[in-house]
Amino acid sequence: MRYLVVDAAPIIRGAQLHALGAEKLVTVPEVLREVRDYAARARLAAMPVEIEVKEPSEEAMKAGALLLMASGQPETMS
């Protein structure tokens, strides 16, 4: 797998994201802001791979919103 899009929950739980085989880990700034407690921040800092932080394009946001609306759960978009 080339990319793994990372949410806050696996970071907070200490999941070994680098072991999943992705070439790159990516996330958005909002996800990193959700990682607040000391232990989770320490795990994030100690990860053996860097998580690339990107802002999604307007086009990507629209495509994501359309997919969520099609799923019937548009309120779950974070």
N, C-alpha and C positions, 0 to 999 in steps of 0.2 A: 504494500500500500504506500502511496506517495505522501499523502497528507492525513493527519489526524486532527480534527477540530476538537479542542479541549474545552470542557465546561468546568466550573468551579468545584463541583461535587467530587470528582476523582482526585483533584489536587488536595482538597481538604481532607479526604479520607486517606491520602498517602498512596494512591494507586501507582504502580510501577508503569507509568505510561510509556516510557522508553522501551519497555519489553514487548510492546505490541507490534513492533516491526515497521512503524511508519518512518519514512525518510525525514519528514519534518512534522513538528508539532506546532499548531497555530491556534491562536485565540484572539479575542477582542479585549480592549482595555477594561471594559466593564467586568469581565470575568476575573481579572487579576484584582480588581477593587473589592470583589466579594471575598477574597482570601485575606481575612483580617487577623485571625488569632496567631499567636506567636509560633506555635508548633507547626501549623500549616505553612506559614511564611518561611520558616526554617526548612521544611521539606522542599518547598518550591525553590529556594535558593540553592539547595544541595542537589537538585536533580542533575544527573550526568549529561543531560541534553538541554539545550535552550528552547524555550517556547517562544516562537516568533509572534509578535503582537501586530495585528493588522486591523485597519478599519475597513469594514465591508463597503463596497461600492453601492451607490443608490440602486443600480440594477440588481445587485445581489440581494439587497434588502427587499426589493419588490418581489423577486422570485421566491424568497423565503416566506414572505407574507402570503403569497398566493398558495404555496404548498400547505401552510398552516391552515388557511381558510378552507382548502379542499379537504383537509383532515377533519374538519369540524371542531377544531380546538384553537382558534386564533388567539385566545387569551394566554396561551402558554408560551408565546414568543417573548424571549428575554433579551 
